[in-house]
Amino acid sequence: MDVHQLVLTLAIYSLPVLFAITLHEAAHGYVARHFGDMTAYAQGRISLNPVRHIDLVGTILVPIAILVTSTLAGGVGYLFGWAKPVPVNYSALRRPKKNMMWVAAAGPAANLAMALAWALLLKFADALPVSQVTDFVRLICVAGIQVNVVLMLLNLLPILPLDGGRIVASLLPHRMAWQYSRLEPWGFPILLLLLFSGYLGVLLRPAVEASFHVIGTVLQL
């Protein structure tokens, strides 16, 4: 992949990634507010403004560095990053343990909704006359589906502090949930190890391919 292709890839993925992380984090804050925690609302984090959710390192520098490195090393680029997590005051929730499950699930649910929205836009774009503009829109739509499906499934992994880990902790009995929560400091190192060893792709690929197949079948793409 040359520099031109790298710039094109960044142009295609930038908008889907910004939408994906923005709505994902805003959804957490919105559901937390619904269940009584006003922390995110008070800090202005229930917002569709990407600037409020962007982390300079996790949203910009790390994804670009990984994309460039992986592209130059193997010819196939991939993205990985994170946004500023929406603050949730566990004790402010009306029923903390039960409500936290829905707060955690809101992010992946938002990504599922966005994946479907991008798929509908792709279906609409496919009905338009072929041109450079519509071809570029199609590429962005495909990227939007990919980014949101991967982000949804990644966050559903039962590893704290990912959303899947929060959901598991909410479902476990109190003592087991407390013991499970003690593993959280190891979550991010484990995730990075899975990423750079290639096992993360092995874990996610079957679910990602199945998700693409279901979306394609349902919307007849």
C-alpha positions in Angstrom: 0.0 0.0 0.0 1.5 3.3 -1.1 1.1 6.7 0.5 -1.8 7.6 -1.8 -3.7 4.5 -0.8 -3.0 5.1 2.9 -4.4 8.6 2.6 -7.5 7.2 0.8 -8.0 4.7 3.6 -7.8 7.4 6.2 -10.3 9.5 4.3 -12.7 6.6 3.9 -12.6 5.5 7.6 -12.4 8.8 9.4 -16.1 9.7 9.3 -17.4 6.2 10.2 -14.9 6.0 13.1 -15.9 9.4 14.4 -19.6 8.5 14.3 -18.9 5.1 15.8 -17.1 6.3 18.9 -19.3 9.4 19.4 -22.6 7.6 19.4 -21.2 4.7 21.3 -20.0 6.9 24.2 -23.1 9.2 24.1 -25.3 6.1 24.3 -23.6 5.1 27.6 -24.2 8.6 29.0 -27.8 8.7 27.9 -28.7 5.4 29.4 -26.9 6.3 32.6 -28.9 9.5 32.9 -32.1 7.5 32.3 -31.2 5.4 35.3 -30.4 8.3 37.5 -26.7 9.1 37.1 -26.3 12.7 35.9 -22.5 12.6 35.8 -22.0 12.4 32.1 -24.8 14.9 31.5 -23.3 17.4 33.9 -19.9 17.1 32.1 -21.5 17.6 28.6 -20.7 14.0 27.5 -24.2 13.2 26.3 -23.3 14.9 23.0 -23.0 14.1 19.3 -20.1 16.4 19.1 -17.1 14.1 18.4 -14.7 16.6 20.0 -16.2 15.8 23.4 -15.3 12.1 23.1 -12.0 12.2 21.2 -8.9 11.1 23.1 -5.8 12.5 21.5 -3.8 9.4 22.1 -6.4 6.7 21.7 -8.6 8.1 19.0 -6.0 9.8 16.8 -2.3 9.0 17.5 -2.6 5.2 18.3 -4.9 4.3 15.4 -2.9 6.2 12.8 0.4 4.7 14.2 -1.0 1.2 14.1 -2.5 1.7 10.6 0.7 3.0 9.2 2.9 0.4 10.9 0.7 -2.5 9.9 0.4 -1.2 6.3 4.1 -0.8 5.9 4.9 -4.1 7.6 2.4 -6.4 5.9 0.5 -4.5 3.3 -2.8 -4.9 5.1 -3.7 -2.1 7.4 -6.0 -2.3 10.4 -7.2 0.1 13.0 -7.4 0.0 16.8 -8.2 2.7 19.3 -10.5 4.1 21.9 -12.4 7.2 22.9 -12.6 9.0 26.3 -14.8 6.7 28.4 -18.1 8.4 29.5 -18.0 8.8 33.3 -20.5 6.7 35.1 -21.1 7.0 38.9 -22.1 3.4 39.8 -23.6 4.4 43.1 -25.8 7.1 41.5 -27.7 4.5 39.5 -31.1 3.6 41.0 -30.3 -0.1 41.0 -26.5 0.0 40.4 -25.8 -3.7 39.6 -28.8 -4.2 37.3 -28.8 -0.8 35.7 -25.0 -1.0 34.9 -25.8 -3.9 32.5 -28.0 -1.7 30.4 -25.5 1.2 30.6 -22.8 -1.1 29.3 -25.0 -2.7 26.6 -26.0 0.7 25.3 -22.7 1.3 23.5 -22.6 -1.9 21.4 -26.4 -1.5 20.7 -25.6 2.0 19.3 -22.9 0.4 17.1 -25.4 -2.2 15.8 -27.9 0.5 15.0 -25.2 2.5 13.1 -24.1 -0.7 11.2 -27.7 -1.1 10.0 -27.9 2.6 9.1 -24.7 2.4 7.0 -26.1 -0.7 5.4 -29.3 1.1 4.4 -27.3 4.0 3.0 -25.2 1.5 1.0 -28.4 0.0 -0.4 -29.6 3.4 -1.4 -26.2 4.3 -2.9 -26.3 1.0 -5.0 -29.5 2.3 -6.6 -27.8 5.5 -7.8 -26.0 5.8 -11.2 -22.3 4.8 -11.1 -19.9 7.6 -10.6 -16.7 8.5 -8.7 -18.9 10.1 -6.0 -21.2 7.2 -5.5 -18.2 4.8 -5.6 -16.6 6.8 -2.8 -19.9 6.9 -0.8 -20.2 3.1 -1.2 -16.7 2.6 0.2 -17.5 4.8 3.2 -20.7 2.8 3.8 -18.9 -0.5 3.7 -16.3 1.0 6.1 -19.1 2.2 8.4 -20.5 -1.4 8.5 -17.1 -2.8 9.2 -16.1 -0.3 11.9 -19.4 -0.6 13.8 -19.6 -4.4 13.6 -16.0 -4.8 14.8 -16.4 -2.2 17.6 -19.7 -3.8 18.7 -18.2 -7.3 18.9 -14.9 -6.1 20.4 -16.7 -4.4 23.2 -18.8 -7.4 23.9 -15.8 -9.5 24.7 -16.1 -10.5 28.4 -12.9 -8.6 29.4 -13.0 -5.7 31.8 -13.1 -2.8 31.3 -14.9 -3.6 28.0 -18.7 -3.4 27.9 -18.9 -7.2 27.7 -17.0 -7.4 31.0 -19.4 -4.9 32.6 -22.3 -7.0 31.4 -20.8 -10.2 32.8 -20.1 -8.5 36.2 -23.7 -7.3 36.3 -25.0 -10.8 35.8 -22.7 -12.6 38.3 -23.6 -13.0 42.0 -22.2 -10.2 44.2 -19.2 -12.1 45.5 -18.2 -13.5 42.1 -18.7 -10.1 40.5 -16.4 -8.5 43.1 -13.7 -11.2 42.4 -14.2 -10.8 38.7 -13.8 -7.0 38.9 -10.3 -7.4 40.5 -9.1 -8.6 37.1 -9.8 -5.2 35.5 -6.2 -3.9 35.7 -5.2 -6.8 33.5 -7.9 -6.2 30.9 -6.1 -3.7 28.7 -2.7 -5.6 28.6 -4.6 -8.8 27.8 -6.4 -7.0 24.9 -3.1 -5.6 23.5 -1.6 -9.1 23.8 -4.5 -10.6 21.8 -4.3 -7.8 19.2 -0.5 -8.0 18.5 -0.4 -11.8 18.7 -3.2 -12.1 16.1 -5.5 -14.0 18.3 -7.9 -11.1 18.6 -8.7 -11.4 14.9 -9.1 -15.2 15.3 -11.6 -14.7 18.1 -13.6 -12.0 16.3 -13.5 -13.1 12.6 -16.2 -15.8 12.8 -18.7 -13.4 14.6 -17.7 -10.5 12.2 -18.3 -12.7 9.1 -21.6 -14.0 10.5 -22.7 -10.4 11.2 -21.9 -9.3 7.7 -23.8 -12.3 6.3 -26.9 -11.5 8.4 -26.9 -7.8 7.6 -26.4 -8.6 3.9 -29.2 -11.2 3.9 -31.7 -9.1 5.8 -31.2 -6.0 3.7 -30.5 -7.9 0.5 -27.2 -6.2 -0.2 
